């Protein structure tokens, strides 16, 4: 009889709730702070409410990671429900958050012998959410932990993500870029094409003037990676879907796209990219 494998992630994977529920993925939320008000990402605050508050707030919200105790409670509850389960726990890049470290510490504090593997995704949003979903599907099919981990590495090597932001203000306020870069970008309508690099750090790939040209440049970059191979794409957006739809249509005109899905960027990711962000995650199928 095969060992049951349970999948844990955090809210920055931006996996739609219905998908998490269908596949039995357990999600540990990060926190969003508007002054003294504290919300649990994707739990006590939804995306519509968050982006409304973000646009009306005079002060940028802050975010914080789950505590080790938050993870311990989740792990112990899973082991209580499913004694002897193997747990795969996937988390936001350790270069962006202490979430991964909290999960690692939680695993080390559990006194009984367990089989918990905590994974630093070196990515964000559906850049690792895609892997979490695939891991949960494989676990449901009875695949072993080793088979799943091999597949996770393959997916990481066969996926690219690029994103655009409507304004650099939020990245600047969150300490991701300097004030000068944000000012120049706003004045000249320069759109940096951003990615998360192999080390799990937000990086600018190119800078283009105007959104349409920036989208075309993203298509060119993806062409060099995927050519005419069959691909799937996940589009993600913060408040406004229009930019993601435009980018999706452009991609479908240039690639051998097998399927397209959409998800929203949750409140933690949204705090740093703002309400006008659009991202494309493309992967070989």
C-alpha positions in Angstrom: 0.0 0.0 0.0 1.4 3.4 -1.0 2.0 6.1 1.5 -0.4 9.0 1.4 1.2 12.3 0.2 -0.3 15.6 1.3 0.5 18.9 -0.3 0.9 22.2 1.6 1.6 25.6 0.1 1.2 29.3 1.1 -1.2 31.9 -0.2 1.3 33.5 -2.5 1.0 30.5 -4.9 -2.2 32.2 -6.0 -4.0 28.9 -6.7 -7.8 29.5 -7.0 -9.7 28.3 -4.0 -11.8 25.8 -6.0 -8.7 24.2 -7.4 -7.2 23.9 -3.9 -10.4 22.3 -2.6 -10.7 19.9 -5.5 -7.1 18.6 -5.1 -6.9 18.7 -1.3 -4.1 21.3 -1.2 -3.7 22.8 2.3 -2.9 26.6 2.1 -1.2 28.6 4.9 -2.0 32.3 4.5 0.5 35.2 4.8 -0.8 38.4 6.4 -1.5 41.8 5.0 -1.5 44.8 7.3 -3.4 48.1 6.6 -2.2 50.1 9.6 -3.6 48.3 12.7 -5.9 46.1 10.6 -4.5 42.6 9.9 -6.0 40.3 7.3 -5.2 36.7 6.3 -4.4 36.6 2.6 -7.0 34.7 0.6 -8.8 33.9 3.8 -10.2 36.9 5.6 -9.7 39.3 2.7 -10.5 38.6 -0.9 -9.0 40.1 -4.0 -11.8 42.6 -4.7 -11.8 44.0 -1.2 -8.0 44.1 -1.1 -7.6 46.1 -4.3 -10.3 48.5 -3.4 -8.6 49.2 -0.1 -5.2 49.4 -1.8 -6.3 52.1 -4.2 -8.2 54.1 -1.5 -5.5 53.8 1.2 -3.1 56.7 1.7 -0.5 54.3 3.1 0.9 51.2 1.4 0.0 48.0 3.3 2.8 45.8 4.5 2.9 42.0 4.5 4.3 39.4 6.9 5.0 35.7 6.8 3.2 32.9 8.7 4.9 32.0 12.0 6.5 28.6 12.6 3.6 27.8 14.9 1.2 28.4 12.0 3.0 25.7 10.0 3.3 23.4 13.0 -0.4 23.4 13.5 -1.1 22.6 9.9 1.5 19.8 9.7 0.3 18.3 13.0 -3.4 18.5 11.9 -2.5 16.7 8.6 -0.6 14.0 10.5 -3.5 13.6 12.9 -5.9 13.1 10.0 -3.5 10.9 8.0 -1.0 9.2 10.3 2.3 8.4 8.5 1.5 10.8 5.6 4.4 12.3 3.6 4.1 16.1 3.4 5.5 18.2 0.5 5.4 21.9 1.5 6.0 24.4 -1.3 6.7 28.1 -0.6 7.4 31.5 -1.9 11.0 32.3 -2.8 13.2 32.6 0.3 14.7 35.7 -1.4 11.3 37.5 -1.1 10.0 36.3 2.2 10.8 34.4 5.4 7.9 32.0 4.8 10.1 29.2 3.7 12.3 29.6 6.8 9.2 29.5 9.0 8.2 26.2 7.4 11.7 24.8 7.8 11.7 25.8 11.5 8.3 24.3 12.1 9.3 21.0 10.6 12.4 20.9 12.9 10.3 21.6 16.0 7.9 18.7 15.6 9.1 16.1 18.1 7.7 13.0 16.6 9.4 11.4 13.5 7.9 12.8 10.3 8.5 12.8 6.6 8.1 16.5 5.7 9.9 18.0 2.7 9.9 21.8 2.7 10.7 23.3 -0.8 12.0 26.8 -1.6 10.2 27.4 -4.9 12.6 30.2 -5.9 9.5 31.7 -7.5 6.3 33.5 -6.8 2.6 33.3 -7.6 1.7 30.7 -10.3 5.4 30.4 -11.0 5.3 27.8 -8.3 1.5 27.5 -7.9 1.6 25.5 -11.2 4.0 23.0 -9.6 1.9 22.7 -6.5 -1.2 21.8 -8.6 0.8 19.3 -10.6 2.2 17.8 -7.4 -1.3 17.4 -5.9 -2.5 15.7 -9.1 0.4 13.3 -9.1 -0.2 12.5 -5.4 -3.8 11.7 -6.2 -2.6 9.4 -9.0 -0.5 7.5 -6.5 2.9 8.7 -7.7 5.8 8.5 -5.2 7.4 11.5 -3.5 10.6 10.9 -5.6 8.6 10.9 -8.8 6.9 14.1 -7.8 10.1 15.8 -6.9 11.7 14.9 -10.2 8.7 16.2 -12.1 8.9 19.5 -10.0 12.5 20.0 -11.2 11.4 19.4 -14.8 8.6 21.9 -14.5 10.8 24.5 -13.0 13.2 24.2 -15.9 10.4 24.2 -18.5 8.5 27.3 -17.4 9.0 31.0 -17.9 7.3 33.9 -16.4 7.2 37.6 -17.3 5.1 40.4 -15.9 4.3 44.0 -16.4 3.2 46.6 -13.8 1.1 49.6 -14.6 3.2 51.8 -12.3 6.5 51.2 -10.5 5.2 53.0 -7.4 4.4 49.8 -5.5 7.6 48.1 -6.3 9.5 51.2 -5.2 7.5 51.6 -2.0 8.0 48.0 -1.2 11.8 48.4 -1.6 12.1 46.3 -4.8 13.5 49.1 -6.9 14.9 52.6 -6.3 13.0 55.9 -6.3 14.9 57.2 -9.4 13.9 54.1 -11.4 10.3 54.6 -10.5 10.3 58.3 -11.3 12.0 57.8 -14.7 9.6 55.0 -15.6 6.6 57.0 -14.8 7.7 60.1 -16.7 8.8 58.3 -19.8 6.1 55.6 -19.8 8.9 53.0 -19.7 7.6 49.5 -19.0 10.1 47.2 -17.4 9.6 43.6 -18.4 10.1 41.8 -15.1 10.7 38.1 -14.2 11.8 36.0 -11.2 15.2 34.7 -11.9 16.8 31.3 -11.1 17.8 32.6 -7.7 14.2 33.6 -6.9 14.8 37.4 -7.2 12.6 39.9 -9.1 14.7 41.1 -12.0 14.2 43.4 -15.0 14.8 41.7 -18.3 14.3 44.7 -20.6 12.7 48.1 -20.7 10.3 49.2 -23.4 8.4 52.4 -23.9 4.6 51.7 -24.0 2.6 48.7 -22.9 1.8 47.3 -26.3 5.5 47.3 -27.3 6.3 45.7 -23.9 3.8 42.9 -24.6 5.3 42.3 -28.0 8.8 42.1 -26.5 7.6 39.5 -23.9 6.3 37.4 -26.9 9.7 37.7 -28.5 11.4 36.6 -25.3 9.1 33.6 -25.0 9.6 32.7 -28.7 13.3 32.2 -28.0 12.4 29.7 -25.3 9.5 27.8 -26.7 9.4 28.3 -30.5 6.4 26.3 -31.8 6.4 23.6 -29.1 3.0 22.8 -27.5 2.6 25.1 -24.4 0.1 25.9 -21.7 -0.3 29.4 -20.3 -1.6 30.8 -17.1 -2.5 34.4 -17.1 -2.5 36.3 -13.8 -3.7 39.8 -13.1 -4.3 42.0 -10.1 -7.4 44.1 -10.4 -7.9 44.7 -14.1 -8.2 41.7 -16.4 -7.9 43.6 -19.7 -4.1 43.7 -19.9 -3.9 39.9 -19.2 -6.5 39.2 -21.8 -4.6 41.3 -24.4 -1.4 39.5 -23.6 -3.1 36.1 -23.7 -4.6 36.9 -27.2 -1.2 38.0 -28.4 0.4 34.8 -27.1 -2.3 32.6 -28.7 -1.6 34.2 -32.0 2.1 33.3 -31.8 2.4 30.0 -30.0 1.0 26.5 -30.2 -1.1 27.0 -27.1 -2.9 23.9 -25.8 -4.8 25.6 -23.0 -5.2 29.0 -21.2 -6.3 29.6 -17.7 -6.6 32.8 -15.6 -6.0 33.5 -11.9 -5.8 36.7 -9.8 -2.8 37.9 -8.0 -3.6 37.7 -4.3 -3.2 40.5 -1.7 0.4 39.8 -0.7 1.7 39.8 -4.3 -0.6 42.6 -5.1 0.9 44.8 -2.3 4.2 44.8 -4.2 3.0 45.0 -7.9 -0.1 47.1 -7.5 -3.6 46.9 -9.1 -2.4 47.1 -12.7 -0.1 44.1 -13.0 -0.4 41.4 -15.6 1.7 38.2 -15.8 2.2 35.3 -18.2 3.4 31.9 -17.1 4.2 29.7 -20.0 5.2 26.0 -19.8 5.8 23.0 -22.0 3.1 20.4 -22.1 
